[in-house]
Amino acid sequence: MIHDVAIVGGGIAGAGLAAAIVGAARVLLLEAEAQPGYHSTGRSAAFWSETYGGPGIQPLTSASGPALRDGGFLAPLGSLHVGRAADAAQVDAFVDSFAGTAVALERVDPHQRVPGLRPDWTLGVMEASCAYIDVAALHAAYLAAFRRAGGVIATDAALIAARRKAGVWTIDTPAGTFRARLLVNAAGAWADAVAGRVGAAPLGIQPYRRTMVQLRTEPSAPAGMPLVADIAGRFYFKPEAGRLWLSPHDETPVGPHDVAPEEVDVAQAIDRLESVVDWRAVAVERRWAGLRSFAPDRLPVYGFDARVPGLFWCAGQGGFGIQTAPAGAAVAASLLLGTPLAAPYAGIDVDRYAARRFLPD
């Protein structure tokens, strides 16, 4: 059988695109692990924040909001961006960068939102629209929709090599050999490695380790507290079922692998927390790490490879692939199938995310 499209990678990027195009094409989803979403998607502590990722990501995030809300994947959280007096210029730049967009930001006294906040944290910007996002439910919904529409998923099917002849890719994996007219690289942290296995040049998509810690604190993280994020990018934390989820906002460049947390990053996270609030970390109950993979300009990559016919990129989504999943899938599907973008995605500037932007001058 020759599939119309074979998608390499069953994380949120591949699953979202697969669900978006399965009604218009015969689609095969190839997953390297025993279950889709094992790596970055399955380890995300994601939240939906229109400012997360900056102005280049915001159009995708904002456009994704209606689908995520309508699907029941979002729950109220709010986000408080905090800083010290020395961070005033960064706070101003942050607020100014979203002027004229749909993002509503309000300068507030952060001590009124976070009990125990230390006195030197005097600057606060509230982003009320920020929400919890149910990552597992969203990913499962994409996979379920794909299967219902006749999509085929092959697991334990890491791409070993692929070659294209007479308009058809022959794809070798441990699960067998498959054939497809179009090949999509949605391999996340492995995107550049996959490119090399199919005869394409890498785009410089670099994986970074991000650490998360679940803490029991004294006092306990108060219910109703917003996510708290350092305006300078040194930490963020949020309440989660009576516990605190904390990250030192680390970005350590690593190769693609089954990443694990480092003790130094866990210790740094707790040290940074205790510089912000007067709470005490009683116990580290859980720790984990995931991979965030960025293109050189830190924007996602959607579109056909400029040099290899029949190869399409859906990668480089960093830590924003989940909160932008509906819009990202819509943009990628439009480019892959050659169909127009419909509302609420029609206003997105697709060219800024195109794979061809990495062509040498």
C-alpha positions in Angstrom: 0.0 0.0 0.0 1.2 3.5 -0.8 0.0 6.1 1.7 -0.5 9.7 0.6 1.4 11.0 3.7 3.8 9.4 6.2 4.4 11.5 9.4 7.5 10.7 11.4 6.8 11.5 15.0 3.7 10.9 17.1 4.1 13.8 19.6 1.8 16.8 19.6 3.1 18.1 16.3 2.7 14.8 14.4 -0.6 13.9 16.1 -2.1 17.3 15.5 -1.2 17.4 11.8 -2.3 13.8 11.3 -5.8 14.6 12.7 -6.0 17.7 10.6 -5.3 16.0 7.2 -6.6 12.4 7.6 -10.0 13.4 6.1 -8.2 14.5 2.9 -5.5 11.9 2.6 -4.4 8.4 3.5 -2.1 9.0 6.4 0.5 6.8 8.2 1.9 8.0 11.6 5.3 6.5 12.4 6.2 6.6 16.1 9.7 5.5 17.3 8.6 4.5 20.8 6.1 2.0 22.0 3.6 4.8 22.5 3.2 8.2 20.9 4.2 11.3 22.9 6.7 9.5 25.2 9.3 12.3 25.2 8.5 16.0 25.1 4.7 15.8 24.9 4.4 13.3 27.6 6.6 15.2 30.0 5.2 18.7 29.5 4.0 20.9 32.4 2.4 23.1 29.8 0.2 26.0 30.3 -1.6 28.2 27.7 0.0 31.6 27.8 -0.4 34.2 25.1 2.9 35.8 26.0 5.0 32.6 26.3 7.5 32.5 23.5 7.2 36.1 22.7 5.5 38.1 19.9 6.5 35.6 17.2 4.6 32.8 18.9 1.7 34.8 20.2 -0.4 34.8 16.9 -0.4 31.0 17.0 -1.2 30.8 20.7 -4.0 33.3 20.5 -5.5 31.7 17.5 -5.4 28.3 19.2 -7.4 29.5 22.2 -10.9 29.0 20.9 -10.4 25.4 19.8 -8.7 24.6 23.1 -11.5 26.2 25.1 -14.3 24.6 23.1 -12.6 21.2 23.5 -12.5 21.6 27.2 -8.7 21.4 27.4 -8.2 24.7 29.3 -8.9 25.6 32.9 -8.4 29.0 34.6 -5.0 29.8 36.0 -3.7 33.3 35.3 0.0 34.2 35.1 1.8 36.8 37.1 5.1 38.0 35.7 7.3 39.4 38.5 10.5 41.4 38.7 12.7 43.4 41.0 13.5 47.1 40.6 16.5 46.3 38.5 14.2 44.5 36.0 12.1 47.6 35.3 13.4 48.0 31.7 12.6 44.3 31.0 9.1 44.7 32.4 8.5 47.8 30.2 9.8 46.0 27.1 7.7 42.9 27.9 4.5 45.0 28.1 5.4 47.1 25.1 6.1 44.0 22.9 2.4 43.0 23.1 0.9 46.5 22.6 -1.6 46.4 19.8 -2.3 42.6 20.1 -5.2 40.8 21.7 -3.2 40.1 24.8 -4.5 41.8 27.9 -1.8 42.7 30.4 -2.3 44.7 33.7 0.4 46.1 36.0 -0.3 45.0 39.5 1.2 44.8 43.0 2.5 41.2 43.0 2.3 41.0 46.8 -1.5 41.0 46.5 -1.4 37.8 44.4 1.3 35.7 46.0 1.4 35.2 49.8 4.9 35.2 51.2 6.5 37.0 48.2 9.7 38.6 49.4 9.7 42.5 49.6 12.2 43.1 46.8 9.9 41.6 44.2 8.0 44.9 43.6 7.0 44.6 39.9 4.1 42.6 38.6 2.3 42.2 35.3 -0.9 40.1 35.3 -1.9 38.0 32.3 -5.4 36.9 33.3 -6.0 34.7 30.2 -3.3 32.2 31.1 -4.8 28.8 31.6 -3.9 25.2 32.6 -3.9 23.0 29.6 -4.7 19.2 29.7 -1.8 18.0 27.6 -2.6 14.3 27.9 -6.3 14.8 26.9 -5.4 17.0 23.9 -2.8 14.6 22.6 -5.2 11.6 23.1 -8.0 13.5 21.4 -5.8 14.0 18.3 -4.8 10.4 18.2 -8.4 9.2 18.7 -9.7 11.5 15.9 -7.0 10.2 13.6 -7.8 6.6 14.3 -11.6 7.1 13.9 -11.0 8.6 10.5 -9.0 5.6 9.3 -5.5 6.8 10.1 -2.8 4.1 10.7 -0.3 4.3 13.5 2.9 2.2 13.6 4.8 2.1 16.9 8.3 1.0 17.6 8.9 2.3 14.1 11.9 4.7 14.3 12.9 5.9 10.8 16.2 4.2 9.8 16.4 5.5 6.3 14.1 6.7 3.5 14.7 7.2 -0.2 12.4 8.7 -2.9 12.0 7.3 -6.4 9.4 8.1 -9.0 7.5 10.3 -6.5 7.3 7.7 -3.7 9.2 7.4 -0.5 10.3 4.0 0.7 10.7 4.2 4.5 12.7 1.6 6.4 11.8 1.1 10.1 12.2 -1.8 12.7 8.4 -2.3 12.3 8.7 -2.8 8.6 9.1 -1.0 5.3 6.4 1.6 4.3 5.7 3.7 1.3 4.2 7.1 0.9 4.1 10.0 -1.6 4.9 12.7 1.0 7.1 12.4 4.1 6.6 14.7 7.1 9.4 15.4 9.5 7.6 15.9 12.8 10.3 14.2 14.9 10.8 16.9 17.5 14.2 16.7 19.1 15.2 14.2 16.4 14.2 16.4 13.5 17.7 17.2 12.2 18.7 13.5 12.7 15.7 12.4 10.7 16.6 14.9 8.0 20.0 13.4 7.7 18.6 9.9 7.3 16.4 11.0 4.3 19.1 12.9 2.5 18.1 16.4 3.6 20.3 19.1 5.2 19.7 19.9 8.9 18.1 23.2 9.8 19.9 23.6 13.1 17.0 22.5 15.3 18.6 22.2 18.7 17.2 20.2 21.7 17.5 21.8 25.2 16.9 20.1 28.5 14.1 21.6 30.7 13.8 20.5 34.3 10.6 20.3 36.4 10.2 19.6 40.1 7.1 18.7 42.1 7.5 20.1 45.7 5.7 19.8 48.9 6.1 23.2 50.6 5.4 24.8 53.9 3.0 26.6 53.6 1.4 24.7 50.8 1.0 26.4 47.5 -2.3 28.2 47.9 -5.2 27.2 45.7 -6.1 30.0 43.2 -2.6 31.3 43.0 -1.5 32.1 39.4 1.5 30.8 37.7 4.4 33.0 38.7 7.1 33.7 36.1 10.3 35.7 36.4 10.3 38.5 33.9 14.0 37.7 33.4 13.4 34.0 32.7 15.1 32.5 35.7 12.1 30.5 37.1 8.4 29.8 36.9 6.2 27.9 39.3 2.5 27.1 39.6 0.1 25.3 42.0 -0.8 21.8 41.0 -3.2 19.7 43.2 -1.9 21.0 46.5 1.7 20.8 45.4 4.0 23.2 43.6 5.5 22.6 40.1 8.7 24.5 39.7 11.2 25.0 37.0 14.5 26.9 37.0 13.7 27.7 33.3 16.9 25.9 32.3 17.9 25.5 28.7 20.9 23.2 28.5 21.8 22.2 24.9 21.9 18.4 24.6 21.6 15.7 21.9 18.3 14.0 21.3 17.9 11.2 23.9 15.7 10.0 26.7 16.5 12.9 28.9 16.7 12.8 32.8 16.9 15.7 35.3 20.3 16.7 36.8 20.6 17.2 40.5 22.3 20.6 40.0 19.2 21.9 38.1 16.9 20.6 40.9 18.9 22.4 43.5 19.0 25.5 41.5 15.3 25.5 41.1 14.7 25.3 44.8 17.3 28.0 45.5 15.6 30.3 43.1 12.2 29.6 44.6 13.4 30.5 48.1 14.8 33.8 46.8 11.3 34.7 45.7 9.0 33.5 48.5 9.5 32.8 52.2 8.1 29.2 51.8 10.2 26.2 52.8 10.7 23.3 50.4 9.7 20.3 52.6 10.1 17.5 50.1 11.0 16.9 46.4 8.2 14.4 45.5 9.0 14.1 41.8 11.5 15.4 39.3 11.6 15.0 35.5 13.0 16.6 32.4 11.9 17.1 28.8 13.4 18.3 25.6 12.5 21.6 24.0 13.7 21.9 20.4 14.2 25.2 18.7 15.2 26.4 15.2 17.9 29.1 15.2 15.3 31.9 15.2 13.2 30.1 17.9 10.1 30.0 15.6 8.4 26.8 14.4 9.2 25.4 11.0 6.3 24.5 8.7 6.6 23.8 5.0 8.3 21.8 2.2 12.0 21.4 2.2 13.6 23.8 -0.3 15.9 21.1 -1.7 14.4 17.7 -1.2 11.1 17.1 -3.1 8.3 15.5 -1.2 9.8 16.3 2.3 7.8 18.5 4.6 8.9 20.0 8.0 6.6 20.3 11.0 9.2 20.9 13.7 11.1 23.3 15.9 8.2 24.1 18.2 10.2 24.5 21.3 8.2 24.6 24.5 5.2 26.1 22.7 4.0 23.2 20.5 1.2 22.2 22.9 -0.3 25.7 23.5 -0.1 26.4 19.7 -1.2 22.9 18.6 -4.5 23.8 16.9 -3.1 26.7 14.9 0.2 24.9 14.2 -1.7 21.9 12.8 -3.9 24.2 10.7 -1.0 26.0 9.2 1.0 22.8 8.5 -2.1 21.2 6.9 -2.8 24.2 4.7 0.8 24.2 3.4 0.9 20.5 3.0 -2.4 20.1 1.2 -2.3 23.5 -0.6 -5.6 24.6 0.9 -6.5 28.1 2.3 -6.4 28.7 6.1 -9.9 29.2 7.6 -10.9 31.3 10.6 -9.7 31.7 13.2 -6.3 31.0 11.6 -6.7 33.0 8.4 -4.9 36.0 9.7 -1.7 34.1 10.6 1.4 35.2 8.6 2.4 31.8 7.4 5.6 33.0 5.6 7.3 33.8 8.9 7.3 30.1 9.8 8.2 28.7 6.4 11.0 26.1 6.1 12.5 28.0 3.1 13.6 30.9 5.4 16.7 28.8 6.1 17.9 28.9 2.5 21.3 30.6 2.3 21.3 34.1 0.8 
